[in-house]
Amino acid sequence: MVVTEKFFIVLPNKVIILQRFFSAVASAIALSAAVLFSAGQVCAADDGSGAEQLRQFVRDSKTAEGDFVQQQLRAPKGNEPKDKGLKVVRQTQGHFVFQRPGRFIWSTQKPYEQKLIADGKQLILWDKDLNQATFRPAGQALAATPAAILFGEASLDQHFDLIDGEDHLGMKWVGLSPKKNPNAKNGNDLPYTKISVGMSNGLPKALELVDGLGSVVLVTLDHIELNINLPANQFNFTPPAGAEVLRLN
């Protein structure tokens, strides 16, 4: 297993892109409500700007779960048709659970089973097919995941300037511009040149991430339930007996 500076984790016959969800994120993207929701209650609020809805979602959502589809996209190459837009080169889908601050499970179910788990201290990648668990300190690796952008700390404004964009595809889009970090080499800790969140009826429905090479990851989110009760051990993970365990610094 190799972890590159851009936080790609490369597995035999697979590539897991940590820096892009929900998703995307994806993820897709990954998320939730402009007013407080409970597991069985939905209060739609689409009156505020996208930035206002996103701030309120981050402020009010303590826990949540839902489904995601994460797509890696690229521009057409060579003789490929240019009029069909970006091409999907990889797609995964699965389920997420989170608890602020900074605990989440990003569980890929198709086309293969993997889990990305943040327990508050570590970032753990579990690959069922390989029977392999990789542990690394949260730190910058966690910050580079789509899930962490939406499921992390309670105040986006501490790390991002939120910029309202145009309405598109039935969503109010919000640009997240990372604030400069004097301790980071390039002014911030994230590898993205563009981060956008699509809000609809108070719910983050899409997360779009673009890196310096123009690669795009789109995470779309659905079936979101907020402020659910979670077991105390929800984010604990112990590798099965016989599993290969890798610990990276």
N, C-alpha and C positions, 0 to 999 in steps of 0.2 A: 504494500500500500504506500502511496506517495502523496504527500500534502504539499502543494505548490504554494508560492507566495500569494497567488490569487485565490487561495482557499478552495481549489478544486480537490475533491477526493476521488482518486482514480482507482477503480476496482477492476479485476479481470472481466472484460466484456461489458463493463458498466461504467458510467460516469455520474457521480452524484455532485451536483453543483451547490455547494453550501452558500455561496455568496448571493444566490438568487432564488419566493416563494412565489413561499405561501406562497413558492411559490410561488413569490412569487410570489412563493409564493408565491414560490411561487413561490404565484402566486401568488397567486395568486392566489396569490396571491395572496389572503387572507385576510373583511371582518365586521362590523357590528352596529352599535346604536347611537343615535344622537341624543336619545333619552334613555334612562335606565330601563333595561329589560330584565325579566326573570325567565326561567326555563319555559314557563307556560304562558307568558304574556308578551305581546309585541305592541309597541307604541310607535307607529311610524311618524317620523318628523323630517320632512324634506324641505322645510322652509328656509333653514339656515344655509349659509355657504358651505361648500365642501370642507373647508378648513375648520369651520365651527363644528360641523358634524363629527369630523375626525377627532378634534380635541375632546369633545364630550364623550365619544366612544372610549377613548383611551382613559379618560378620567373616571368613567362610570363602570367600565367592565373590569371586574376583578377576576373572574374566571369565565371560560367559554369553551365550547367545542363546536365542531362543524366539519364539513367536507371541503376538499380542495382538488383542483386540477392544475397542474404546473406544466407549462410548455416552454421549451427552449426554441427560439426562433432565430432565423438568419435571413439576410437579404439574398435574392436570387443570384446565382453564379453563372458565369459563362453564357451558354446558350439557353439557360432556363428562362421561361416567360417572365418578363418584368412587370406585367400588368396584373399579376395575381398577388402582389404584396409579399410580405414576409412568409417564409416557408417554415413549417413546423418540422424540426429535426428530431425532437424527443418529447414525449409526453408521459407524465406519471399522474396518478391520482390516489387519493387516500383520505385520511381523517386526521384532524388536529385537536388537541386539548391544550389549554394554557391556564396559568395562574400567575398573576403579577405579584412581585416583579421577577421576570426572567425565567420562569419555569414553563416548559412546554414539551409536548410530544408531537412530532411531525411524522406520522406513520404512513409510509407509502405502501399501498396494497396491490397496485397494478402498475407496470407489468411484472414486478417482483416485490417481495416483502422486505422492507427495511424500516428502521426507526431512527430518527434523529431526536435525541432526548437532551434537554437542558434541565439539570436538577438544582440550579442555583450556584453551583460551583464548577461543574464539569459539563462538557459537551460530549455526548456519547453517540457513536454511530453503530447500530446493531444490524448486521446483515445475516438474515436467516439462512439463505442459500449457502453462504460461505462459512456459517457457524463462527462468525468473527465479530468481536466487539472492539471498537477503537475509542479510547478515552483521551481527551486533551483538556487542558484548562480552558474555561470559558473565554475570557479575555476578548481579543480581537476576532478570534474565530467565531465566537457567538455573535458579535456585532455585525459580522458580515453575512449572517443568514437572513433571508426574508422574514422568517418567523420572528426573529428578535426585533425587527423594526416595528412590527405591529403588536407583539406580545410582551415587549420589554418593560421599560420604566413607565411611570405614570405620567410623565410630562415630555411630550415630543418637543416642545418649544425649548427645552434645555439643550437639545442636540441639533435641532433643525429649524430653519425658517420655513414656514408654511405659506405657499403661494397658490392662490386660487387660479385654476386654469379654465378652459372652455368645457362646456357640457358636451359629452360625446357618448354614444351608445347607451343613452338613458342614465348616465352617471355624471356626477359633478366631480371633476378631477382636481386633485390637489398635488402640487409639486412640493417635494421635500428637499430642501437645499441644506446639506450638512454644514453646520457652523465650524469655523476653523478651530482646530485643536493645535496649540503651539507645540505639543509633544509629538505630533504625527509628522511623518516625513513629507507628505503631500498636503498638509493642512487639515486633513481629516483621516479617520481610520477606515473609511469605507471605500471599496473599489469601484463605485458607481459614478457615472457622469450624469445620470438622470434617475430619479426615484419619483414615481407617481402613484397615487392611490385614488381609485374610483369609488365614490360614495353614492349610494342610492337608498332613499328612505332611512337615512341614519346608519346604514350598514356599509362598511367597507366591502365592496364586492370584487375588487380587482387590485392587484399590485403589479406595476410594471417597472422593471429594473433594466437599465442599459449600462454596459461597461465601456471602457475606453476603446475597445475594439469594435464597438457597434453591435455586439451580441445582445439579444433581448431575451429576458425571461418574463413571462406573463403568468401570474397566479390568479385564478378565479376561485371565489369562495361561495359556499352555499350551505343551507340547512344549519344556520348558526343559532346556537342557544347560549344566552348570557347568564352570568351569575348563578351557575349551577353549583350544587354541592359535590365536592370531590373528596375521595378518601385521602387520609393523611399521607399514605404511602404511594400516591398516584404517580409520582415522578421518580420513585426509587427504581433502580435497575441493577440486577445481579445476573451476570452471564451464566448461561446453563453450564452444568458440569461437562467438561470436555471441549468447551468453546475456546478458540484462539483469542487471546487478549493482547491488544497492543496499547501501549501508553506513550503518547507523544507529548513533548514539551512545547 
